[in-house]
Amino acid sequence: MRSKINWDALGISASVICAIHCAVLPLFMASLPLFGINIIENVAFELGMIFLAFVIGIYSLYHGYKSHHHKKLPILLFAAGIFFLVLKQVLLEYHTLLLVPAVIFIIAAHIINYRYCRSHNHAHAEDCDHDHY
């Protein structure tokens, strides 16, 4: 019996973990250097987290779009969220201000995609391809 991965749940989890990382990490700023850990303001780490969120999210949303609902709203919301995540890396003085809409857009994209996938009632278009998923 094959188990299926709920990519929307994984995407939502990754977004929540990212939000927790961004909210809680400042609390550990004073103690992390004592342990030789420097992930605060580490550009490579931040870009890696953004890349991970992008890969998981785009796979999840593309699967829902292609195999189920054929609606672009989740992908557009996700793209806006990723845009804000990248923008917060460029405009560092607005980090928190840009992080909030980024997380909201990404989580909303996954929730809407999940709802679309559950409510589509197998009303597939001709290009549906369930054999590969």
Secondary structure, 3 states (H helix, E strand, C coil): CCCCCCHHHHHHHHHHHHHHHHHHHHHHCCCHHHHCCCCCCCHHHHHHHHHHHHHHHHHHHHHHHHHHHCCCHHHHHHHHHHHHHHHHHHCHHHHHHHHHHHHHHHHHHHHHHHHHHHHCCCCCCCCCCHHHC
